[in-house]
Amino acid sequence: MLKCDEKFLWNLLSLSQEGNFKAGRFALIYADELIVAHTNENEYKSFISNKKNEALQSRIIVMKIPYNVKVSDEVKIYEKLIKQSDLRDIHIAPHSLRVASIFSTLSRLKESKKQGMDLLKKLKLYDGEDVEGFKQKDVTELHNEFSDEGMSGVDPRYVINRLSSALIRTSTKCINPLDVLRGLKDGLDQHASITKEEKERLLNFISMARKDMSATLAMKRTSPSIYPLK
């Protein structure tokens, strides 16, 4: 909504104040409406920093919608996006979407202050898995620890774009977990807007996703050779 022309926002202000708005040469149009709109956080911060928007700001109820923080749900998001894209006819090997989901979900989590709790344990707890030393009842406490958890991190569009790039790179009709991890890493090298510190942080999450995949495959006794990313 906040990327719209400023004149459109004036109409919203008129509508919220008086219950009517002016459209061109027409007379005032009455409208008793609840307007539901969305924007991203950067656009919102720019909007509230502009003093000219104070009247409209006071008439907006803000509901923050964070990114998903459950790996299994993130996989479902990718599956849905893939069905709607040119990737729908591509074979995606088992664990490929899971490693991508682990990477993106880790980027959205915040380090807990609870003793013995690291990001990977937190990720598994959020996804309903059992973690040594913690129970599912601890999840509510972890959620309450940070009110803005999930409001930043890697978005699903980045992952889908990297899956597309991995497909182009391999020139095949199949993508495996290593292709995905390489694609994610290459994307960070090409990302001009992230800082060196943020890049190192995200590279660490790629490494964590690869190790988790290796452990999962080893438990199922189907582990292939896992080569370091280059």
C-alpha positions in Angstrom: 0.0 0.0 0.0 2.7 2.5 1.0 4.3 2.3 -2.5 1.2 3.9 -3.9 1.0 7.5 -5.2 0.7 10.0 -2.4 -2.6 11.2 -3.7 -4.0 7.7 -3.2 -3.0 8.0 0.5 -4.9 11.3 0.7 -8.0 9.5 -0.4 -7.5 6.9 2.3 -7.2 9.7 4.9 -10.4 11.3 3.6 -12.1 7.9 3.7 -10.9 7.2 7.3 -11.9 10.6 8.6 -15.1 11.4 6.9 -16.4 8.1 5.4 -16.2 9.5 1.8 -13.7 10.3 -0.9 -13.6 12.3 -4.1 -12.9 10.6 -7.4 -12.2 13.0 -10.3 -15.1 15.1 -11.3 -17.6 12.9 -9.5 -19.4 14.0 -6.4 -18.2 12.7 -3.0 -18.6 9.0 -2.8 -19.7 7.5 0.5 -18.0 4.3 1.6 -18.2 2.5 4.9 -15.2 0.2 4.5 -12.5 -1.6 6.4 -9.4 -1.5 4.3 -6.9 -4.3 4.6 -3.5 -3.5 3.1 0.1 -4.8 3.3 3.6 -3.5 3.0 7.1 -4.4 3.9 8.9 -3.2 7.0 11.3 -0.8 5.2 8.4 0.9 3.5 6.5 1.1 6.8 9.5 2.7 8.6 9.9 5.3 5.8 6.1 6.0 6.1 6.1 6.6 9.9 9.2 8.8 9.7 7.4 11.2 7.4 5.6 13.8 9.6 3.2 14.5 6.7 1.6 11.1 7.3 0.8 11.6 11.0 -2.9 12.0 10.4 -3.1 8.7 8.5 -0.8 6.9 10.9 -3.1 7.5 13.8 -5.9 5.8 11.9 -4.0 2.7 11.0 -4.0 -0.5 13.1 -0.6 -2.2 12.5 -0.4 -6.0 12.6 3.1 -7.3 12.2 3.2 -10.6 10.3 6.6 -12.3 10.7 8.2 -14.8 8.4 7.5 -18.5 9.1 9.8 -20.0 11.7 8.8 -23.7 11.3 10.9 -25.8 8.9 8.1 -28.2 7.9 5.8 -25.2 7.1 8.6 -23.5 5.1 8.9 -26.7 2.9 5.2 -26.4 2.2 5.6 -22.8 1.1 8.4 -23.8 -1.4 6.3 -26.7 -2.7 3.4 -24.3 -3.4 5.7 -21.7 -5.1 7.3 -24.4 -7.2 3.9 -25.6 -8.4 3.2 -22.1 -9.6 6.6 -21.7 -11.3 8.5 -23.1 -14.2 10.2 -25.5 -11.8 7.0 -27.6 -11.4 8.2 -30.2 -13.9 11.7 -30.5 -12.3 12.6 -33.5 -10.1 13.6 -32.2 -6.7 15.5 -34.8 -4.8 14.6 -35.7 -1.2 16.0 -33.3 1.5 16.6 -30.5 -1.1 13.7 -28.3 0.1 14.4 -29.2 3.7 18.0 -28.0 3.6 16.8 -24.7 2.0 14.1 -24.4 4.7 16.6 -25.0 7.5 18.9 -22.2 6.1 16.1 -19.6 5.6 14.4 -20.4 9.0 17.7 -20.2 10.9 18.3 -16.7 9.4 15.0 -15.6 11.0 15.6 -16.9 14.6 17.2 -15.0 17.4 19.7 -16.4 19.9 18.0 -17.4 23.1 19.4 -16.5 26.5 18.3 -19.9 27.9 21.3 -22.0 29.0 22.0 -24.9 26.6 19.8 -23.5 23.9 21.3 -22.9 20.5 19.7 -21.9 17.2 19.5 -25.5 15.8 17.8 -26.8 19.0 15.4 -23.9 18.9 14.6 -24.6 15.2 13.8 -28.2 16.0 11.7 -27.3 19.0 9.7 -24.9 16.9 9.1 -27.6 14.4 7.8 -30.0 17.0 10.9 -32.2 17.3 12.2 -33.5 20.6 15.4 -31.9 21.9 17.5 -33.1 24.8 17.0 -31.0 27.9 14.0 -29.2 26.6 10.3 -30.0 26.1 7.5 -28.6 23.9 6.2 -26.5 26.8 9.4 -24.4 26.5 8.3 -23.3 23.0 5.9 -20.7 24.4 8.6 -19.2 26.6 11.0 -19.0 23.6 8.4 -17.3 21.5 7.8 -14.7 24.3 11.5 -14.0 24.6 11.6 -11.9 21.4 8.5 -10.1 20.2 10.0 -9.3 16.8 11.4 -12.8 16.0 10.8 -13.6 12.3 10.5 -10.0 11.3 13.9 -10.2 9.4 15.8 -12.9 7.6 15.9 -14.6 4.2 12.6 -14.5 2.4 11.1 -17.4 0.3 11.6 -15.6 -3.0 15.3 -15.6 -2.5 15.3 -19.4 -2.1 13.1 -20.0 -5.1 15.4 -17.8 -7.2 18.4 -19.8 -6.1 16.6 -23.0 -6.9 16.1 -21.7 -10.4 19.8 -20.7 -10.7 20.8 -24.1 -9.5 18.8 -25.7 -12.2 20.4 -23.5 -14.9 23.9 -24.3 -13.5 23.4 -28.1 -13.5 21.6 -28.1 -17.0 19.6 -31.1 -15.8 16.0 -31.9 -14.9 17.0 -32.7 -11.3 18.1 -30.7 -8.3 19.7 -32.3 -5.2 20.5 -30.9 -1.8 24.1 -30.0 -2.7 22.9 -28.1 -5.8 20.6 -26.1 -3.5 23.3 -25.4 -0.9 25.8 -24.3 -3.7 23.0 -22.1 -5.2 22.4 -20.4 -1.8 26.1 -19.8 -1.3 26.6 -18.4 -4.8 23.6 -16.1 -4.3 25.3 -14.6 -1.2 28.5 -13.9 -3.2 26.3 -12.0 -5.7 24.3 -10.1 -3.1 25.6 -6.6 -3.1 23.3 -5.2 -0.3 24.4 -7.5 2.6 27.3 -6.6 4.9 30.4 -8.8 5.4 29.2 -9.7 8.9 25.7 -10.7 7.7 27.3 -12.8 4.9 29.4 -14.7 7.3 26.4 -15.3 9.5 24.4 -16.7 6.5 27.3 -18.8 5.4 27.4 -20.4 8.8 23.7 -21.3 8.5 24.4 -23.0 5.1 27.1 -25.0 6.9 24.6 -25.9 9.7 22.0 -27.0 7.1 24.6 -29.2 5.4 25.6 -30.8 8.7 22.0 -31.5 9.7 21.4 -33.1 6.3 24.5 -35.3 6.7 23.3 -36.4 10.2 19.8 -37.1 8.9 21.0 -39.2 6.0 23.5 -41.1 8.3 20.6 -42.0 10.6 18.7 -43.4 7.7 21.8 -45.3 6.5 21.6 -43.7 3.0 24.2 -41.1 3.4 26.0 -40.1 0.2 29.4 -38.5 0.1 29.1 -34.9 1.3 31.6 -32.7 -0.4 32.6 -29.2 0.9 31.1 -26.3 -1.0 33.4 -24.5 -3.3 
